[in-house]
């Protein structure tokens, strides 16, 4: 008795169970191993079984991606930093070199062009990555 197909099937099932415990999205890989193990167990040629397992992985990936996309709920309008230019905010706190600005209900790290203190109103003049460049309003 050949143990290779059984080991592939067990490996595939373990990967699927692992994916249920952690968010890794490796279920299609587990399905590919399980299908390969089953097909080899039933005596299908390795090359044919390998191609069919890859096809099953792609199909399962597409199905899971659609399912995840359908069930994922957007909790709000995403904010893009380039949309923040010209907006006014308030300096919430200063810790060392870090200046935190509250802008539209969210806190952002900022680099001030002027000397600012907590409570000052500032306006966003530019954006550097996720850091706002601000000056006093």
N, C-alpha and C positions, 0 to 999 in steps of 0.2 A: 504494500500500500504506500502510495506517495503522499508525503505530509505537506509538500509545498502548497498545493491548492487549499488545504485546510488552514495552514498558517496565513495565507493571503486573506482568506475569508475572515479569520479571527482578527487579523490586523485591521481589515476594513471596518469591521464592527466596532473594534476598540476606538478607532479614529472617529467614527460617528458618535459614539458615546462621549468621547472626550470633547467633541465639538458642542455637545449639549450642555456640558459643564462650564466651558469657557467660551467666550465670544471670539472665535478664531476663524470661522467660516471655512472649515476644512472638510465639511461633509462631502462635497463632490469627490475629494480624494479618497475618502473612506468608501464611497460608493464604487469608485473605480477599482479599488483593491478587492472589494467584496464580489463585484461582478467578475473580475478576472479569476478569483479563487473558485467561484461557482462554475464558470465555463471550463476551467482547467479540470475541475473535479468531474465534470461530465464528459471529459475526453476531447474537448474541442482543441484544435491546433493552436499552439501558443500565439502565433502571429495573428490569427483571426480573433482569438480571445483578447489579445492586447488592444487591437483596433476597436473592438466592440466595447471594451472597458473605457477607452478614451472617449468614445462617442457618448457613453453613459455619463461620464464625468462632465462633459460639455453640456449635455442636456440637463443634468441635475443642477449644474451651476446656473444655467439660464432660468430654470424654474425657481430655484431658491432666491436668485437675485430679484426676480419679479415679485415673489412673495414678500421679501424683506422690504422692497421699495414700496409695495402697496401698504404694508402694515406700519411703516415708519411715519410718524406724525411730526410735522414741522411745528415747533412750539412758538414760532414767531417769525417776523420778517428779519432776515439776516441783515446785519449792518456791515457795510463795507467802509473801510477807512477813508477811501477817496470821497465818499459822500459826506464826510464830516467837515470838510473845509468850509470855513465861514461860520460854523456853528459856535454858539457861546456856551461856556460851561463855568464851573466854579471849582477852585482849588480846594480839595477835601483834606489832604494831608501831605506833609513833606517829611520824608524819611531819608536823611543823608542827601544823596544826589537824586533820589527818586521823588518826583512830584506826581501826585495822583489827582486827576481832574474828573469830576463828575459831569457827564455829558449825556443828556437824554436818558437819565436814570441808570446809566452804566458808568463804572469807573475805568479810566484809561490811564496808562502811564504817559507822562508828557515831558517834553524838554522845553522849558520856558526860554524865550529870547530876552525877557526882562527879569528883574528881581521880583519874585512873587512871594506872597505869604498866604497862609490858610485863610479861606474866605474870599480871596480876590476873584473877580470875574475875569475870565480869559476868553479869547477867541482863537479858534484853530486856524493857523495860517498855512500849514503844510502837514504832510504825513510822511513819516519815515518807517516803512514796514507797518508795525502795529503801535508805534510810538507817535504821539501827536506832537507837533511843533506848535507852541502856543505863545501868545503875547497878551499883555493886559488889555482888557477891553476899554 
